[in-house]
Amino acid sequence: MSSDSIKTLDVTILDREFRVTCPEDERAGLLEAVAYLDKKMREIRDSGKVAMVERIAIMAALNISHELLTTRLGAGFDMGEFKRRINSMQATIDTALADQDELF
């Protein structure tokens, strides 16, 4: 069997099971990403500010994107503009999800 064969892997993120596939040689990286995402989502949930899983996932994605962009762009990055855009996106998401809350 070659090192790039595709394997199926069951992972758990925020107490939810997911089945994903990845090349065998990327398994360790995937598991590291799963652990990192799970940690970030738990931090957001445990802060008590966000309860819905969808919101937790979106906030985790925004935080991780922020970390990535800060790392990649370094000093030439306009952090103020980025924070304004993140806050705007968060407000839009909160408004959209609030409308869905009324359905339940």
Backbone as CSV, one residue per row, in Angstrom:
resi,resn,N_x,N_y,N_z,CA_x,CA_y,CA_z,C_x,C_y,C_z
1,MET,0.851,-1.182,0.000,0.000,0.000,0.000,0.889,1.235,0.000
2,SER,0.586,2.204,-0.839,1.426,3.395,-0.947,1.145,4.371,0.183
3,SER,2.101,5.266,0.427,1.970,6.218,1.526,0.928,7.283,1.256
4,ASP,0.488,7.420,-0.006,-0.514,8.436,-0.305,-1.908,7.842,-0.457
5,SER,-2.124,6.604,0.031,-3.452,6.005,-0.061,-4.410,6.765,0.852
6,ILE,-5.651,6.836,0.418,-6.675,7.584,1.148,-7.256,6.701,2.254
7,LYS,-7.364,7.264,3.433,-7.915,6.558,4.583,-9.096,7.336,5.133
8,THR,-10.042,6.617,5.706,-11.173,7.228,6.388,-10.850,7.284,7.869
9,LEU,-11.201,8.393,8.478,-10.856,8.623,9.874,-12.057,9.235,10.583
10,ASP,-12.403,8.708,11.743,-13.463,9.294,12.557,-12.826,10.257,13.547
11,VAL,-13.332,11.491,13.586,-12.808,12.503,14.503,-13.964,13.088,15.302
12,THR,-13.638,13.678,16.429,-14.640,14.311,17.277,-14.255,15.769,17.486
13,ILE,-15.205,16.637,17.180,-15.022,18.073,17.387,-16.210,18.571,18.181
14,LEU,-15.952,19.120,19.326,-16.982,19.634,20.231,-18.066,18.577,20.465
15,ASP,-17.620,17.373,20.787,-18.486,16.239,21.119,-19.358,15.754,19.962
16,ARG,-18.999,16.115,18.749,-19.718,15.639,17.564,-18.769,14.823,16.708
17,GLU,-19.280,13.709,16.217,-18.476,12.796,15.406,-18.537,13.192,13.931
18,PHE,-17.385,13.132,13.285,-17.294,13.402,11.847,-16.409,12.331,11.222
19,ARG,-16.769,11.914,10.045,-15.931,10.977,9.294,-15.304,11.765,8.154
20,VAL,-13.990,11.736,8.096,-13.257,12.470,7.067,-12.283,11.521,6.382
21,THR,-11.890,11.899,5.190,-10.877,11.124,4.483,-9.672,12.015,4.233
22,CYS,-8.520,11.376,4.227,-7.292,12.103,3.926,-6.219,11.090,3.557
23,PRO,-5.208,11.543,2.832,-4.085,10.651,2.542,-3.417,10.220,3.850
24,GLU,-2.964,9.005,3.887,-2.337,8.454,5.094,-1.194,9.340,5.590
25,ASP,-0.415,9.903,4.657,0.734,10.711,5.077,0.333,12.082,5.623
26,GLU,-0.957,12.441,5.549,-1.445,13.712,6.106,-2.268,13.503,7.373
27,ARG,-2.352,12.265,7.830,-3.183,11.935,8.983,-2.768,12.704,10.232
28,ALA,-1.488,12.743,10.519,-1.003,13.434,11.720,-1.366,14.920,11.683
29,GLY,-1.209,15.536,10.521,-1.567,16.950,10.387,-3.053,17.177,10.566
30,LEU,-3.864,16.274,10.023,-5.309,16.386,10.186,-5.691,16.259,11.657
31,LEU,-5.122,15.291,12.339,-5.427,15.120,13.763,-5.000,16.331,14.585
32,GLU,-3.895,16.937,14.205,-3.452,18.160,14.883,-4.445,19.301,14.632
33,ALA,-4.926,19.408,13.402,-5.915,20.442,13.066,-7.218,20.201,13.817
34,VAL,-7.640,18.955,13.900,-8.864,18.614,14.638,-8.714,19.016,16.102
35,ALA,-7.589,18.680,16.712,-7.362,19.021,18.120,-7.356,20.535,18.327
36,TYR,-6.753,21.263,17.393,-6.684,22.719,17.506,-8.085,23.335,17.386
37,LEU,-8.841,22.872,16.397,-10.197,23.392,16.206,-11.074,23.049,17.399
38,ASP,-10.986,21.830,17.895,-11.769,21.426,19.055,-11.435,22.308,20.254
39,LYS,-10.152,22.579,20.461,-9.708,23.440,21.577,-10.299,24.840,21.436
40,LYS,-10.209,25.412,20.235,-10.733,26.765,20.013,-12.237,26.817,20.242
41,MET,-12.959,25.810,19.730,-14.413,25.797,19.889,-14.805,25.631,21.353
42,ARG,-14.081,24.812,22.083,-14.365,24.639,23.511,-14.097,25.932,24.291
43,GLU,-13.027,26.644,23.937,-12.731,27.920,24.595,-13.883,28.902,24.394
44,ILE,-14.410,28.962,23.181,-15.515,29.880,22.879,-16.761,29.444,23.632
45,ARG,-17.071,28.149,23.588,-18.257,27.649,24.296,-18.137,27.892,25.792
46,ASP,-16.963,27.605,26.348,-16.769,27.729,27.795,-16.744,29.178,28.275
47,SER,-16.530,30.122,27.354,-16.561,31.533,27.746,-17.973,31.958,28.128
48,GLY,-18.965,31.187,27.678,-20.352,31.480,28.031,-21.012,32.532,27.176
49,LYS,-20.276,33.130,26.242,-20.834,34.195,25.421,-21.596,33.654,24.220
50,VAL,-21.264,32.435,23.790,-21.870,31.844,22.603,-22.288,30.430,22.957
51,ALA,-23.547,30.060,22.618,-24.040,28.736,22.982,-24.322,27.847,21.777
52,MET,-24.819,28.417,20.702,-25.180,27.599,19.540,-23.930,27.095,18.829
53,VAL,-23.946,25.824,18.456,-22.783,25.207,17.826,-22.406,25.928,16.546
54,GLU,-23.389,26.355,15.764,-23.087,27.046,14.517,-22.347,28.352,14.777
55,ARG,-22.762,29.070,15.779,-22.082,30.325,16.127,-20.672,30.059,16.651
56,ILE,-20.551,29.027,17.448,-19.235,28.660,17.974,-18.301,28.344,16.819
57,ALA,-18.792,27.572,15.840,-17.969,27.204,14.683,-17.566,28.435,13.883
58,ILE,-18.484,29.355,13.692,-18.177,30.566,12.925,-17.167,31.423,13.674
59,MET,-17.342,31.572,14.969,-16.398,32.378,15.749,-15.015,31.724,15.758
60,ALA,-14.978,30.404,15.865,-13.687,29.705,15.817,-13.029,29.915,14.460
61,ALA,-13.823,29.822,13.387,-13.276,30.042,12.042,-12.735,31.460,11.901
62,LEU,-13.449,32.434,12.424,-12.977,33.817,12.363,-11.684,33.997,13.161
63,ASN,-11.627,33.410,14.346,-10.421,33.530,15.169,-9.222,32.870,14.504
64,ILE,-9.429,31.694,13.945,-8.328,30.986,13.288,-7.901,31.730,12.027
65,SER,-8.874,32.272,11.292,-8.534,33.073,10.105,-7.720,34.291,10.500
66,HIS,-8.109,34.909,11.587,-7.368,36.065,12.094,-5.932,35.686,12.421
67,GLU,-5.759,34.578,13.111,-4.416,34.113,13.441,-3.601,33.862,12.177
68,LEU,-4.207,33.219,11.202,-3.520,32.912,9.947,-3.112,34.186,9.221
69,LEU,-4.041,35.112,9.095,-3.733,36.347,8.376,-2.685,37.175,9.104
70,THR,-2.753,37.207,10.408,-1.761,37.949,11.178,-0.372,37.356,10.964
71,THR,-0.299,36.044,10.943,0.978,35.361,10.738,1.504,35.578,9.327
72,ARG,0.629,35.456,8.341,1.055,35.553,6.942,1.390,36.967,6.512
73,LEU,0.613,37.936,6.967,0.760,39.283,6.448,1.710,40.146,7.261
74,GLY,1.915,39.806,8.497,2.880,40.523,9.327,2.616,42.006,9.446
75,ALA,3.669,42.785,9.383,3.598,44.218,9.669,2.823,45.019,8.628
76,GLY,2.740,44.561,7.386,2.044,45.301,6.349,0.536,45.168,6.410
77,PHE,0.031,44.500,7.408,-1.388,44.223,7.544,-2.063,45.311,8.375
78,ASP,-3.195,45.815,7.893,-3.954,46.835,8.607,-4.866,46.151,9.615
79,MET,-4.393,45.998,10.839,-5.144,45.278,11.861,-6.448,45.980,12.207
80,GLY,-6.465,47.285,12.240,-7.687,48.021,12.550,-8.791,47.735,11.542
81,GLU,-8.455,47.774,10.275,-9.432,47.488,9.223,-9.901,46.044,9.319
82,PHE,-8.985,45.139,9.585,-9.350,43.736,9.717,-10.322,43.535,10.879
83,LYS,-10.054,44.154,12.024,-10.952,44.036,13.173,-12.324,44.620,12.863
84,ARG,-12.352,45.742,12.142,-13.650,46.327,11.759,-14.423,45.369,10.863
85,ARG,-13.727,44.743,9.930,-14.386,43.794,9.029,-14.882,42.566,9.794
86,ILE,-14.081,42.064,10.718,-14.496,40.916,11.535,-15.724,41.283,12.360
87,ASN,-15.716,42.450,12.994,-16.864,42.883,13.793,-18.111,43.032,12.931
88,SER,-17.945,43.559,11.727,-19.070,43.689,10.806,-19.619,42.327,10.413
89,MET,-18.712,41.390,10.105,-19.153,40.033,9.754,-19.853,39.370,10.937
90,GLN,-19.310,39.569,12.138,-19.914,38.972,13.319,-21.315,39.528,13.542
91,ALA,-21.498,40.823,13.362,-22.817,41.427,13.519,-23.796,40.874,12.482
92,THR,-23.336,40.728,11.243,-24.190,40.172,10.186,-24.580,38.740,10.508
93,ILE,-23.620,37.952,10.969,-23.898,36.557,11.334,-24.871,36.492,12.495
94,ASP,-24.652,37.308,13.526,-25.546,37.318,14.686,-26.969,37.672,14.275
95,THR,-27.115,38.635,13.379,-28.441,39.036,12.915,-29.104,37.897,12.157
96,ALA,-28.357,37.264,11.259,-28.918,36.163,10.475,-29.307,34.995,11.360
97,LEU,-28.448,34.678,12.334,-28.750,33.548,13.205,-29.868,33.868,14.195
98,ALA,-29.996,35.126,14.587,-31.083,35.515,15.475,-32.432,35.270,14.817
99,ASP,-32.494,35.534,13.523,-33.728,35.276,12.784,-34.056,33.786,12.811
100,GLN,-33.051,32.936,12.750,-33.260,31.491,12.799,-33.677,31.033,14.180
101,ASP,-33.202,31.709,15.217,-33.570,31.342,16.588,-35.070,31.426,16.789
102,GLU,-35.711,32.381,16.127,-37.155,32.546,16.264,-37.928,31.383,15.679
103,LEU,-37.310,30.625,14.793,-37.962,29.491,14.182,-38.095,28.332,15.156
104,PHE,-37.267,28.314,16.186,-37.286,27.199,17.138,-37.819,27.691,18.443
